[in-house]
């Protein structure tokens, strides 16, 4: 018997994405083939099935907004500099709880 099964390598272990229909203690040989562009076609097919089933919806793209001027960037940088690092704000908020 020969079959192709997808798996993810995590923390030193191959985790199967689908169960194997094999009796316990069955010995198998594994050939490692990393995913590449071939998976892109499969992803597109899965995406289309999910779209057709209404499980997901297509993204809608809006027109980009006007470009940000150097003056606006400078003003934003100054405003953010006054507030201090965001990490300190998060730590302070956690300490208040």
Secondary structure by P-SEA (a helix, b strand, c coil): cbbbbbbbbcccbbbbcccccccccbbbbbbbbbbcaaaaaaaaaaaaaaaaaccccccccccccccccaaaaaaaaaaaaaaccaaaaaaaaaaac
